[in-house]
Amino acid sequence: MPAPLRILLTPEEDRTLTELRLAQPLLQRTRDRAHMLRLNAQGWSTRDCGNVRVPSSYG
C-alpha cells in the first residue's frame, strides 16, 4: 500500500484554491480538483477524498 499523501497549504494557496473552486468559467473537473486539494489539506485522507461525491458533468 502506498504511503498516505498529505499536503500543507499556505493561507494564500488555500484562498487561491477556494477561488478556483467557485470560479464558474473553469471546467467542473478543475474546480473539483481544487476542492479535493483543500479537503486533503484539512486532514481528510486520500481515500476519504476519493469517496466524496461530486456532481459529474464530465465522462
N, C-alpha and C positions, 0 to 999 in steps of 0.2 A: 504494500500500500504506500502511495507517495506521501511525503511529508505534508502536513497541513500548510496552507498558504494563508498569510495574514499581511495585510498592507497597513501602513500608517500614513495618514493624510495630514498635511498642514491645514490650518484653518482656511487658507486661500484655496488650496486644492479642493477641500470639501465644498466651499462656496461655488467654485467653478463647476464641479460635478452636479451640484444642486441646480445651477443654471442650465446645464446641459439636459438634465432630466426634465426640466419644464419647457425647454425650447421646442415650440411646435414645428418650425421648419425642418428640424432634424428627423432622420429616419427613426422609426419606433425602435428598431434594433439598437441604435446608438444610445437612445435615451434609456433603454432597459439595461444596457451595459454600465452606464453611469450609475444607475440605481444599485446594481449588484456590487459595484466597487464600494459605494458608500455603505451598504449593508455589511460587507466584509470588514471594512474599517471600524464599524461599530461593534464588532465582535462576533458576527454571525459566521458560522463555519462555511466552508466551501460547499459542503453537502447541503446545508440548510438553504444557502443562497440558490442552489440548483433546484430546490423544491418549491421555490416561490413561484406562484402562478402569475404570469404577466399576460395581459391581452396580446395575442399574437396576430399581427396584421401581415406577417411575412411567413413564407412557407417553411 
